[in-house]
Amino acid sequence: MRCTIASIDLGLTGTERDILRLFRAYGVTAHQMLFFPAAFAKSESRKFTNSIQSMIECGLVVKERRHEAYSLTPRGYRESLKVSQSETADCSH
């Protein structure tokens, strides 16, 4: 059985997929904010900044007015579900 992962078709980087998984881990859906602690953003500052900016440009997340806060767009939420499902799909053949 062949598994196709739509998020790979989008060209998401590993860091972008990790960010989407973080939204899923906290149960965030479309239009809900998630605060990224400064320590997290600083520990991966260049990767995080580049990835989150790319995700904004792709219409997956929106930077909120609150410091360190981002929310998923409906498209971003759908992608977060695909990334989550791909973890289990990769293991089933």
N, CA, C and O of each residue as an XYZ file, in Angstrom:
372
protein
N       0.845     -1.173      0.000
C       0.000      0.000      0.000
C       0.894      1.241      0.000
O       1.835      1.328      0.789
N       0.608      2.183     -0.867
C       1.400      3.404     -0.996
C       0.717      4.527     -0.220
O      -0.480      4.770     -0.375
N       1.502      5.208      0.618
C       0.978      6.338      1.386
C       1.451      7.639      0.758
O       2.643      7.825      0.513
N       0.503      8.539      0.500
C       0.894      9.867      0.035
C       0.647     10.844      1.165
O      -0.400     10.827      1.812
N       1.621     11.683      1.384
C       1.514     12.643      2.476
C       1.398     14.032      1.854
O       2.346     14.543      1.257
N       0.233     14.622      2.005
C      -0.035     15.909      1.369
C       0.895     17.006      1.860
O       1.224     17.912      1.094
N       1.332     16.952      3.124
C       2.199     18.005      3.639
C       3.547     18.014      2.925
O       4.177     19.065      2.807
N       3.995     16.850      2.447
C       5.241     16.810      1.698
C       5.036     17.488      0.348
O       5.936     18.164     -0.151
N       3.862     17.312     -0.244
C       3.543     17.986     -1.493
C       3.612     19.504     -1.321
O       3.966     20.222     -2.257
N       3.276     19.987     -0.135
C       3.351     21.407      0.157
C       4.800     21.848      0.324
O       5.090     23.043      0.275
N       5.693     20.919      0.518
C       7.095     21.233      0.681
C       7.453     21.723      2.078
O       8.377     22.521      2.234
N       6.742     21.259      3.084
C       7.035     21.677      4.452
C       8.378     21.125      4.908
O       8.734     19.986      4.605
N       9.113     21.948      5.637
C      10.373     21.493      6.215
C      10.078     20.709      7.492
O       8.955     20.718      7.995
N      11.084     20.045      7.995
C      10.924     19.311      9.249
C      10.519     20.236     10.389
O       9.686     19.868     11.218
N      11.101     21.435     10.441
C      10.755     22.392     11.498
C       9.311     22.850     11.356
O       8.609     22.995     12.358
N       8.856     23.079     10.130
C       7.455     23.480      9.915
C       6.504     22.370     10.355
O       5.470     22.641     10.966
N       6.850     21.130     10.046
C       6.020     20.003     10.499
C       6.030     19.918     12.029
O       5.002     19.633     12.643
N       7.193     20.165     12.641
C       7.274     20.162     14.107
C       6.386     21.238     14.713
O       5.733     21.005     15.730
N       6.357     22.405     14.101
C       5.503     23.494     14.596
C       4.034     23.084     14.496
O       3.262     23.311     15.427
N       3.648     22.484     13.372
C       2.259     22.023     13.234
C       1.937     20.949     14.266
O       0.831     20.923     14.805
N       2.882     20.068     14.544
C       2.667     19.029     15.565
C       2.479     19.666     16.945
O       1.710     19.166     17.765
N       3.178     20.758     17.192
C       3.022     21.453     18.466
C       1.609     22.014     18.611
O       1.006     21.924     19.681
N       1.085     22.592     17.532
C      -0.310     23.056     17.551
C      -1.236     21.887     17.882
O      -2.151     22.032     18.692
N      -1.005     20.723     17.257
C      -1.839     19.534     17.496
C      -1.701     19.045     18.931
O      -2.686     18.655     19.558
N      -0.468     19.065     19.453
C      -0.227     18.573     20.819
C      -1.049     19.360     21.842
O      -1.459     18.814     22.866
N      -1.283     20.627     21.563
C      -2.076     21.460     22.473
C      -3.544     21.537     22.059
O      -4.312     22.296     22.650
N      -3.935     20.769     21.064
C      -5.338     20.716     20.655
C      -5.844     21.998     20.019
O      -7.038     22.294     20.076
N      -4.943     22.760     19.413
C      -5.316     24.036     18.795
C      -6.005     23.772     17.462
O      -5.530     22.986     16.643
N      -7.127     24.441     17.266
C      -7.841     24.354     15.994
C      -7.726     25.696     15.281
O      -7.038     26.594     15.764
N      -8.383     25.840     14.153
C      -8.314     27.085     13.376
C      -8.770     28.271     14.226
O      -9.727     28.172     14.993
N      -8.080     29.372     14.076
C      -8.396     30.648     14.723
C      -8.149     30.662     16.230
O      -8.591     31.589     16.910
N      -7.459     29.664     16.766
C      -7.092     29.661     18.183
C      -5.609     29.972     18.301
O      -4.795     29.515     17.499
N      -5.271     30.767     19.326
C      -3.882     31.174     19.515
C      -3.079     30.147     20.290
O      -3.583     29.455     21.174
N      -1.812     30.078     19.921
C      -0.840     29.300     20.682
C       0.338     30.222     20.948
O       0.854     30.867     20.035
N       0.757     30.280     22.201
C       1.894     31.102     22.591
C       3.149     30.244     22.560
O       3.205     29.189     23.192
N       4.139     30.694     21.833
C       5.421     30.010     21.794
C       6.326     30.685     22.804
O       6.643     31.865     22.659
N       6.748     29.952     23.829
C       7.594     30.571     24.852
C       8.868     31.134     24.241
O       9.420     30.574     23.294
N       9.322     32.241     24.794
C      10.532     32.893     24.284
C      11.707     31.915     24.268
O      12.529     31.945     23.352
N      11.786     31.061     25.268
C      12.890     30.092     25.338
C      12.857     29.152     24.136
O      13.907     28.807     23.594
N      11.675     28.737     23.717
C      11.541     27.854     22.555
C      11.984     28.587     21.295
O      12.772     28.068     20.504
N      11.473     29.783     21.124
C      11.803     30.553     19.927
C      13.292     30.892     19.884
O      13.891     30.915     18.809
N      13.888     31.153     21.037
C      15.315     31.496     21.068
C      16.200     30.281     20.842
O      17.242     30.381     20.195
N      15.787     29.131     21.374
C      16.620     27.932     21.237
C      16.757     27.516     19.774
O      17.778     26.955     19.374
N      15.758     27.784     19.005
C      15.758     27.457     17.575
C      15.516     28.727     16.767
O      14.823     28.691     15.750
N      16.077     29.844     17.208
C      15.685     31.146     16.692
C      15.689     31.265     15.173
O      14.678     31.658     14.591
N      16.790     30.936     14.522
C      16.820     31.098     13.066
C      15.853     30.129     12.383
O      15.089     30.531     11.505
N      15.884     28.852     12.785
C      14.972     27.863     12.190
C      13.522     28.250     12.447
O      12.689     28.228     11.541
N      13.233     28.606     13.708
C      11.865     28.957     14.064
C      11.399     30.178     13.276
O      10.322     30.164     12.680
N      12.207     31.225     13.274
C      11.832     32.467     12.586
C      11.606     32.229     11.101
O      10.606     32.678     10.543
N      12.521     31.532     10.468
C      12.370     31.252      9.033
C      11.155     30.384      8.751
O      10.418     30.622      7.795
N      10.952     29.378      9.589
C       9.833     28.456      9.385
C       8.492     29.129      9.606
O       7.569     28.964      8.808
N       8.383     29.884     10.682
C       7.096     30.517     10.975
C       6.776     31.574      9.915
O       5.617     31.746      9.536
N       7.804     32.281      9.439
C       7.594     33.274      8.376
C       7.127     32.598      7.095
O       6.223     33.093      6.422
N       7.733     31.479      6.759
C       7.330     30.723      5.581
C       5.880     30.243      5.710
O       5.113     30.276      4.748
N       5.524     29.801      6.908
C       4.161     29.313      7.150
C       3.151     30.454      7.045
O       2.027     30.251      6.586
N       3.550     31.649      7.470
C       2.682     32.826      7.335
C       2.470     33.131      5.850
O       1.346     33.367      5.406
N       3.563     33.122      5.100
C       3.488     33.403      3.662
C       2.658     32.374      2.911
O       2.024     32.701      1.908
N       2.657     31.135      3.386
C       1.867     30.064      2.757
C       0.412     30.061      3.221
O      -0.396     29.277      2.724
N       0.080     30.927      4.162
C      -1.298     30.987      4.642
C      -1.650     29.898      5.636
O      -2.821     29.545      5.777
N      -0.646     29.354      6.333
C      -0.916     28.297      7.314
C      -1.113     28.851      8.723
O      -1.899     28.309      9.500
N      -0.409     29.916      9.050
C      -0.533     30.543     10.370
C      -0.630     32.057     10.224
O      -0.273     32.630      9.195
N      -1.124     32.682     11.286
C      -1.237     34.135     11.357
C      -0.536     34.587     12.621
O      -0.730     34.003     13.687
N       0.281     35.628     12.507
C       0.917     36.226     13.682
C      -0.134     37.073     14.378
O      -0.759     37.937     13.763
N      -0.322     36.817     15.665
C      -1.307     37.573     16.436
C      -0.663     38.809     17.047
O       0.562     38.931     17.064
N      -1.477     39.716     17.542
C      -0.965     40.939     18.168
C      -0.198     40.647     19.446
O       0.770     41.336     19.767
N      -0.623     39.647     20.160
C       0.057     39.285     21.416
C       1.438     38.738     21.105
O       1.627     37.993     20.144
N       2.390     39.115     21.923
C       3.778     38.707     21.724
C       3.905     37.185     21.760
O       3.348     36.533     22.643
N       4.623     36.632     20.817
C       4.880     35.187     20.718
C       3.635     34.354     20.429
O       3.651     33.144     20.653
N       2.557     34.966     19.939
C       1.314     34.238     19.692
C       1.054     34.096     18.192
O       1.219     35.033     17.412
N       0.643     32.888     17.828
C       0.288     32.575     16.447
C      -0.983     31.749     16.466
O      -1.266     31.046     17.436
N      -1.749     31.839     15.382
C      -2.928     30.975     15.275
C      -2.930     30.300     13.916
O      -2.377     30.812     12.942
N      -3.559     29.148     13.874
C      -3.694     28.401     12.630
C      -4.820     28.982     11.797
O      -5.859     29.377     12.326
N      -4.612     29.030     10.512
C      -5.702     29.331      9.590
C      -6.452     28.010      9.372
O      -5.963     26.957      9.779
N      -7.619     28.049      8.744
C      -8.281     26.778      8.433
C      -7.375     25.843      7.611
O      -7.362     24.633      7.837
N      -6.630     26.405      6.671
C      -5.707     25.591      5.869
C      -4.598     25.013      6.754
O      -4.227     23.849      6.609
N      -4.079     25.822      7.660
C      -3.040     25.361      8.578
C      -3.547     24.241      9.476
O      -2.829     23.283      9.761
N      -4.795     24.375      9.915
C      -5.381     23.326     10.749
C      -5.488     22.017      9.973
O      -5.157     20.952     10.494
N      -5.952     22.101      8.724
C      -6.042     20.884      7.897
C      -4.663     20.256      7.704
O      -4.525     19.034      7.752
N      -3.649     21.082      7.488
C      -2.285     20.559      7.335
C      -1.790     19.930      8.628
O      -1.084     18.922      8.597
N      -2.154     20.520      9.769
C      -1.720     19.947     11.051
C      -2.319     18.562     11.245
O      -1.671     17.679     11.808
N      -3.545     18.366     10.785
C      -4.171     17.042     10.868
C      -3.434     16.048      9.967
O      -3.211     14.901     10.354
N      -3.061     16.491      8.773
C      -2.341     15.611      7.840
C      -0.986     15.216      8.401
O      -0.579     14.059      8.298
N      -0.282     16.182      8.998
C       1.034     15.897      9.577
C       0.886     14.896     10.700
O       1.692     13.976     10.835
N      -0.148     15.077     11.508
C      -0.414     14.170     12.616
C      -0.725     12.766     12.102
O      -0.216     11.779     12.633
N      -1.552     12.684     11.080
C      -1.940     11.390     10.524
C      -0.781     10.716      9.808
O      -0.705      9.488      9.766
N       0.125     11.511      9.242
C       1.235     10.920      8.495
C       2.180     10.148      9.408
O       2.858      9.227      8.954
N       2.232     10.504     10.668
C       3.081      9.774     11.614
C       2.638      8.335     11.724
O       3.464      7.425     11.786
N       1.330      8.126     11.749
C       0.825      6.752     11.845
C       0.804      6.089     10.472
O       1.009      4.880     10.365
N       0.557      6.878      9.413
C       0.516      6.307      8.074
C       1.871      5.804      7.626
O       1.959      4.837      6.868
N       2.938      6.459      8.094
C       4.287      6.026      7.717
C       4.603      4.629      8.229
O       5.450      3.938      7.664
N       3.938      4.215      9.280
C       4.239      2.927      9.894
C       3.397      1.787      9.336
O       3.701      0.621      9.588
N       2.353      2.099      8.588
C       1.477      1.033      8.084
C       1.713      0.848      6.580
O       1.606      1.801      5.808
N       2.028     -0.352      6.184
C       2.256     -0.644      4.768
C       1.356     -1.753      4.323
O       1.395     -2.149      3.158
